[in-house]
Amino acid sequence: MRRHPRPTVVTSMCLELEACRYDGGMVRAPFIEKLLPHVDLDPVCPEVEIGLGIPRDPIRLVALEGAQRLMQPTTGRDVSDRMEAFSARFLEERREVDGFILKSRSPSCGIKDTKIYGSIDGERPAERGQGMFGAAVLERFPHAAVEDEERLTQFRLRHHFLTKLFARASFRSVRSSGKMGRLVAFHTENELLLTAYHQTEMRALSRIVANRERRPFDAVMADYEERLSHALARPPRSTSNMNVLMRALGHFSDGPSGAEKKHYLARQTYLEPYPGELMDLGDPARDG
């Protein structure tokens, strides 16, 4: 069984952890429960952190004169500056984060489907976009594994999120080691995984690891991290998994012995990119 790193994940506190929503409630998120034995959670409720309390009057994003403001319709309060200041401070203090699981549609934590109104008292949203804290996360951590709890009920997105999350956690340990040998081992172990995700980026990563120019470790790592992020940006195409397995079989057709083949495949993260307990084909929102 493969030993996996322990990623650090910032999560919205209302997801299965604490009753801190505007109405004093909590959101059922069984996936968070499954993650607990395998990750270090860093929960946060940005709205509570800026002093809005539990329960609280709802807030909403409002587009005013070309800028988005975070407003509280019942009081007319504009809490945008407080949210922006908190977001900047919180994220600056968390440099070693591998991923985020944020509350969907939240005016603070949403990452893509938050309602944005044309006025503070408008009845219908004019558009949808990112919550204020969620937008800060995506800007400050553009390459991290970031999802909301609703999208994580879809197997393909959940598998991609977990694969990226644990790959980034492994890479973080390589970077902190300061050893080129660790990077070579990481690249070798992720060969099939990276090929499945993005063959062009895989070839570029191989050239970086070869380091024929004998560049210093930090320079190599910076280039590798940038390319790795591009490689893992999107889930692989549905045909990629079949192709990578056929390539692996072809690679060994006239090559290494059976023992060598077994050793190579056993080291590949592609076969177990994250802990097996998390490999659930079902919908975690319906578990339990």
HELIX and SHEET records of a PDB file:
HELIX    1   1 PRO A   30  LEU A   35  1                                   6    
HELIX    2   2 PRO A   46  GLU A   49  1                                   4    
HELIX    3   3 SER A   80  GLU A   92  1                                  13    
HELIX    4   4 MET A  132  ARG A  140  1                                   9    
HELIX    5   5 ARG A  151  THR A  153  5                                   3    
HELIX    6   6 PHE A  155  SER A  177  1                                  23    
HELIX    7   7 MET A  180  GLU A  189  1                                  10    
HELIX    8   8 GLU A  191  TYR A  197  1                                   7    
HELIX    9   9 GLN A  199  ALA A  210  1                                  12    
HELIX   10  10 PHE A  217  ALA A  231  1                                  15    
HELIX   11  11 SER A  240  HIS A  251  1                                  12    
HELIX   12  12 GLY A  258  ARG A  267  1                                  10    
HELIX   13  13 THR A  269  LEU A  271  5                                   3    
HELIX   14  14 GLY A  276  LEU A  278  5                                   3    
HELIX   15  15 PRO A  284  ARG A  286  5                                   3    
SHEET    1   A 4 ASP A  40  VAL A  44  0                                        
SHEET    2   A 4 THR A   8  SER A  12  1                                        
SHEET    3   A 4 GLY A  99  LEU A 102  1                                        
SHEET    4   A 4 ALA A 145  ASP A 148  1                                        
SHEET    1   B 5 ARG A  77  ASP A  78  0                                        
SHEET    2   B 5 ALA A  67  GLN A  72 -1                                        
SHEET    3   B 5 ARG A  60  LEU A  64 -1                                        
SHEET    4   B 5 THR A 114  TYR A 117  1                                        
SHEET    5   B 5 PRO A 125  GLY A 129 -1                                        
END                                                                             
